[in-house]
């Protein structure tokens, strides 16, 4: 039957390719994730004195290792965002939400995370947000369940 | 893998990242050193016409190859063409089920839900009548006794569990036949 062109001959099946990665964190990322268990967020000071959060292990200007970790706030401000109307399978939140860059108080760089909101009308660049912690925390970025909009103080 | 195990260690001095200073926190929380970050891709897979024929053959416990019209070499599983001549294959040919191990390795770190207990042997297996080898797992023999040239046969799922899947062949086991000399296996891996 070689050479058949009948498309009804075709088989079709779901196929999942999965890599079960397990990785070591190193001391800097490890300390950041450990902090999340304790409901605190750590950044790191770079050679220019800026606080980078989430922390990085090497200075972005000089390439040298950096080591001075500091605690930053659990509230911050949205610096950029987009609205996710149709979350895809496997995303941590299945309701429509914002995916945002958030600069925490005391930090000079932004981290990406989810912002829970009823609609995109409620989200704005410059809006203040605060962390909603997961009830069970295991040292993963999802220990921050999401950010939620905070009242202006 | 259900649990972590040490697979390698760096000698002292190779790891140069300095220890950071961390503001003191909750001493009762143990430091995170390792995380799991699984990644998966979910496809709707269409194997194509020739692999579909191969998979339908497996549902009937047949290993089907397809013949190159010029060289006569039988490719399995067929992609519908001869990779050497660049021509469509024109004739389906049943190969095996008896086969010969053309290469193998001993697997010490298994992964996937269906992986056998380690260590086990993963092998390239040349079905009788085929020009190229298939991948398979060798069981039923201590891994240290597996040899290139060893004769094997497929072990199939029970008939009521057969489907159009390569997983119909659960593994291969040795049969009581003389080894094939390695010389004869050249070019068939």
HADDOCK unambig.tbl for C-alpha pairs under 7 A between the chains (distance, minus, plus):
assign (segid A and resid 1 and name CA) (segid B and resid 92 and name CA) 6.90 0.50 0.50
assign (segid A and resid 2 and name CA) (segid B and resid 50 and name CA) 6.90 0.50 0.50
assign (segid A and resid 2 and name CA) (segid B and resid 80 and name CA) 7.00 0.50 0.50
assign (segid A and resid 2 and name CA) (segid B and resid 89 and name CA) 6.57 0.50 0.50
assign (segid A and resid 2 and name CA) (segid B and resid 90 and name CA) 5.29 0.50 0.50
assign (segid A and resid 2 and name CA) (segid B and resid 91 and name CA) 6.04 0.50 0.50
assign (segid A and resid 2 and name CA) (segid B and resid 92 and name CA) 6.42 0.50 0.50
assign (segid A and resid 3 and name CA) (segid B and resid 90 and name CA) 6.68 0.50 0.50
assign (segid A and resid 9 and name CA) (segid B and resid 49 and name CA) 6.67 0.50 0.50
assign (segid A and resid 10 and name CA) (segid B and resid 48 and name CA) 6.05 0.50 0.50
assign (segid A and resid 10 and name CA) (segid B and resid 49 and name CA) 5.69 0.50 0.50
assign (segid A and resid 10 and name CA) (segid B and resid 52 and name CA) 5.98 0.50 0.50
assign (segid A and resid 11 and name CA) (segid B and resid 46 and name CA) 6.00 0.50 0.50
assign (segid A and resid 11 and name CA) (segid B and resid 47 and name CA) 6.54 0.50 0.50
assign (segid A and resid 11 and name CA) (segid B and resid 52 and name CA) 5.65 0.50 0.50
assign (segid A and resid 12 and name CA) (segid B and resid 44 and name CA) 6.89 0.50 0.50
assign (segid A and resid 12 and name CA) (segid B and resid 45 and name CA) 5.56 0.50 0.50
assign (segid A and resid 12 and name CA) (segid B and resid 46 and name CA) 4.53 0.50 0.50
assign (segid A and resid 12 and name CA) (segid B and resid 47 and name CA) 6.80 0.50 0.50
assign (segid A and resid 13 and name CA) (segid B and resid 44 and name CA) 5.83 0.50 0.50
assign (segid A and resid 13 and name CA) (segid B and resid 45 and name CA) 5.26 0.50 0.50
assign (segid A and resid 13 and name CA) (segid B and resid 46 and name CA) 6.67 0.50 0.50
assign (segid A and resid 14 and name CA) (segid B and resid 43 and name CA) 5.81 0.50 0.50
assign (segid A and resid 14 and name CA) (segid B and resid 44 and name CA) 4.61 0.50 0.50
assign (segid A and resid 14 and name CA) (segid B and resid 45 and name CA) 5.76 0.50 0.50
assign (segid A and resid 15 and name CA) (segid B and resid 42 and name CA) 5.89 0.50 0.50
assign (segid A and resid 15 and name CA) (segid B and resid 43 and name CA) 4.97 0.50 0.50
assign (segid A and resid 15 and name CA) (segid B and resid 44 and name CA) 6.01 0.50 0.50
assign (segid A and resid 15 and name CA) (segid B and resid 45 and name CA) 5.88 0.50 0.50
assign (segid A and resid 16 and name CA) (segid B and resid 40 and name CA) 6.63 0.50 0.50
assign (segid A and resid 16 and name CA) (segid B and resid 41 and name CA) 5.59 0.50 0.50
assign (segid A and resid 16 and name CA) (segid B and resid 42 and name CA) 4.43 0.50 0.50
assign (segid A and resid 16 and name CA) (segid B and resid 43 and name CA) 6.01 0.50 0.50
assign (segid A and resid 17 and name CA) (segid B and resid 40 and name CA) 5.47 0.50 0.50
assign (segid A and resid 17 and name CA) (segid B and resid 41 and name CA) 5.16 0.50 0.50
assign (segid A and resid 17 and name CA) (segid B and resid 42 and name CA) 6.51 0.50 0.50
assign (segid A and resid 18 and name CA) (segid B and resid 39 and name CA) 5.70 0.50 0.50
assign (segid A and resid 18 and name CA) (segid B and resid 40 and name CA) 4.04 0.50 0.50
assign (segid A and resid 18 and name CA) (segid B and resid 41 and name CA) 6.32 0.50 0.50
assign (segid A and resid 19 and name CA) (segid B and resid 38 and name CA) 5.60 0.50 0.50
assign (segid A and resid 19 and name CA) (segid B and resid 39 and name CA) 5.27 0.50 0.50
assign (segid A and resid 19 and name CA) (segid B and resid 40 and name CA) 6.16 0.50 0.50
assign (segid A and resid 20 and name CA) (segid B and resid 37 and name CA) 6.79 0.50 0.50
assign (segid A and resid 20 and name CA) (segid B and resid 38 and name CA) 4.33 0.50 0.50
assign (segid A and resid 20 and name CA) (segid B and resid 39 and name CA) 6.56 0.50 0.50
assign (segid A and resid 21 and name CA) (segid B and resid 36 and name CA) 5.81 0.50 0.50
assign (segid A and resid 21 and name CA) (segid B and resid 37 and name CA) 5.21 0.50 0.50
assign (segid A and resid 21 and name CA) (segid B and resid 38 and name CA) 5.02 0.50 0.50
assign (segid A and resid 22 and name CA) (segid B and resid 34 and name CA) 6.88 0.50 0.50
assign (segid A and resid 22 and name CA) (segid B and resid 35 and name CA) 5.70 0.50 0.50
assign (segid A and resid 22 and name CA) (segid B and resid 36 and name CA) 4.28 0.50 0.50
assign (segid A and resid 22 and name CA) (segid B and resid 37 and name CA) 5.96 0.50 0.50
assign (segid A and resid 23 and name CA) (segid B and resid 34 and name CA) 5.50 0.50 0.50
assign (segid A and resid 23 and name CA) (segid B and resid 35 and name CA) 5.56 0.50 0.50
assign (segid A and resid 23 and name CA) (segid B and resid 36 and name CA) 6.34 0.50 0.50
assign (segid A and resid 24 and name CA) (segid B and resid 33 and name CA) 5.62 0.50 0.50
assign (segid A and resid 24 and name CA) (segid B and resid 34 and name CA) 4.15 0.50 0.50
assign (segid A and resid 24 and name CA) (segid B and resid 35 and name CA) 6.39 0.50 0.50
assign (segid A and resid 25 and name CA) (segid B and resid 33 and name CA) 5.29 0.50 0.50
assign (segid A and resid 25 and name CA) (segid B and resid 34 and name CA) 5.37 0.50 0.50
assign (segid A and resid 25 and name CA) (segid B and resid 35 and name CA) 6.85 0.50 0.50
assign (segid A and resid 26 and name CA) (segid B and resid 33 and name CA) 6.49 0.50 0.50
assign (segid A and resid 27 and name CA) (segid B and resid 19 and name CA) 6.29 0.50 0.50
assign (segid A and resid 27 and name CA) (segid B and resid 20 and name CA) 6.86 0.50 0.50
assign (segid A and resid 28 and name CA) (segid B and resid 20 and name CA) 6.50 0.50 0.50
assign (segid A and resid 30 and name CA) (segid B and resid 31 and name CA) 6.61 0.50 0.50
assign (segid A and resid 30 and name CA) (segid B and resid 32 and name CA) 4.89 0.50 0.50
assign (segid A and resid 30 and name CA) (segid B and resid 33 and name CA) 5.44 0.50 0.50
assign (segid A and resid 31 and name CA) (segid B and resid 31 and name CA) 6.73 0.50 0.50
assign (segid A and resid 31 and name CA) (segid B and resid 32 and name CA) 6.88 0.50 0.50
assign (segid A and resid 33 and name CA) (segid B and resid 32 and name CA) 6.38 0.50 0.50
assign (segid A and resid 34 and name CA) (segid B and resid 31 and name CA) 5.54 0.50 0.50
assign (segid A and resid 34 and name CA) (segid B and resid 32 and name CA) 5.38 0.50 0.50
assign (segid A and resid 38 and name CA) (segid B and resid 26 and name CA) 6.62 0.50 0.50
assign (segid A and resid 65 and name CA) (segid B and resid 17 and name CA) 6.84 0.50 0.50
assign (segid A and resid 67 and name CA) (segid B and resid 19 and name CA) 6.78 0.50 0.50
assign (segid A and resid 67 and name CA) (segid B and resid 20 and name CA) 4.01 0.50 0.50
assign (segid A and resid 67 and name CA) (segid B and resid 21 and name CA) 5.91 0.50 0.50
assign (segid A and resid 68 and name CA) (segid B and resid 20 and name CA) 5.90 0.50 0.50
assign (segid A and resid 68 and name CA) (segid B and resid 21 and name CA) 5.26 0.50 0.50
assign (segid A and resid 68 and name CA) (segid B and resid 22 and name CA) 6.96 0.50 0.50
assign (segid A and resid 69 and name CA) (segid B and resid 20 and name CA) 6.63 0.50 0.50
assign (segid A and resid 69 and name CA) (segid B and resid 21 and name CA) 5.82 0.50 0.50
assign (segid A and resid 69 and name CA) (segid B and resid 22 and name CA) 5.17 0.50 0.50
assign (segid A and resid 69 and name CA) (segid B and resid 23 and name CA) 6.89 0.50 0.50
assign (segid A and resid 70 and name CA) (segid B and resid 22 and name CA) 6.82 0.50 0.50
assign (segid A and resid 70 and name CA) (segid B and resid 23 and name CA) 6.30 0.50 0.50
assign (segid A and resid 139 and name CA) (segid B and resid 32 and name CA) 6.35 0.50 0.50
